[in-house]
Amino acid sequence: MIITPINYQRKIEPMSVQRRTPVSFCALKSDTFSPSQDYETNRKARDKFYEITDLNKYYSKFDRDNIDRIYRLDIWKENLKRNYYDKNPVLALQIFESITSALSLDNHEQPPIFNGKVLNTTIEFLKGTENFQSAFKKTYENTLRHYIISGECEAGKTDTTWVKIPSKQTAPENFHENLEKLKILSSRKWCTKATHSQAYLEQGDFYIYYSNGEPKLFIHAANKEIKTIQSGGNSGIISYKYADIIEEFIKSEHLTAGRNELIKLQKAKDTKTKFLILKETLSTAIKENNQVEIFKAAGIETKRNSDGTLTISHYGQPDEGFTYKDLGIDENRLLKNVTEIEGNADFIRSNATIANDLKKIGQDASFMYSKIKSLNNLEYIGRLANFLNMPNLTVLPNLQYVGEKLAISRSINIPKLIKGIVLYF
């Protein structure tokens, strides 16, 4: 059984990250990539494959995640051993390293679900590319989603459509098949990617909106009554970007939204209005990177220091419903010459990667999940500090003082810290 998209919305688009002719067949031989003829290369690849397929390396500290994580990895391991380990160990190694690249003890990430047809198609599609290992996982997942949505095992295409996944009550005979499809089609940010998928699908149908191959939001409904509308992560906020799409879909499918969801939807529409006004108002300031005007519009006060640098009152995104990036603002440029943040600094939803001019944060500093990779001159944090789940940051070379507790991953080095209660995770 293939899930049929709600076709009036469906649009198939070429996958922007790949510029290859789509492959429309699925049954390829295991020697699609020519194996290395070098004995030593093959020996090293087999040894490395044996080492990295020790599944004990991939357990999460979140026990419920391990049910799906280890089960999926075991299937990948056995299939790669059976089909590639002897004939092409380098290829087997590259694939397993790619699907495990995002897994760590501290996160909820899941490897993709194995599908032999999609695997063969992905390998052929990427044949001859120099960045096979880095491109494999994303290409495989896009191809798998397109296959589940359209029934076509074809790499290089993505979908823009609504997809319905029936609940156990709606289609009890296909529940286990639909459960796997919910896991495949869910965003990595949703708990339906693994841990809570069964409980939720037992309770109601899922309608997932895809844009250019990416899951953007879902509606969870039982008997046409909406239980939840969610876009992005688990914030409970509906993105302004999809307010009109959701409203149109609810009407077309004759769904009923309760008071809480209607309030969230109206807030998304109000946020869209605010966003459009702010973007128009700041058009010149954005183009010229007028930091003072941009910060002012976000409710952040600024002071020009004697050396020409800036001190700002606090830091965060301009609205809980949209980011600086949504407005077309480069946060690296916005934070240039900002040496002090007097109050709290919230970088959780930030798209900044470098803030090397920043020296002091007066109160709490939250960098959890941020994209920051360089804070080379940060010396002082007045109160609590959170540097968890920051895969791009390896060192805080000049941090000396944290007023209260510092929660930090063990992978981040803090060589000069003098004061602070350090909590390693």
Helices and strands as residue ranges (DSSP letters): E 5-14, H 39-52, G 55-58, H 63-80, I 81-85, H 89-99, H 116-125, H 132-150, E 157-165, G 172-174, H 175-185, G 191-193, H 197-203, E 205-211, E 214-222, E 225-231, G 240-242, H 243-252, H 259-281, H 283-288, H 291-297, E 302-304, E 310-312, H 331-334, E 338-341, E 345-346, E 360-361, E 365-366, E 380-381, E 385-387, E 401-408, E 419-424
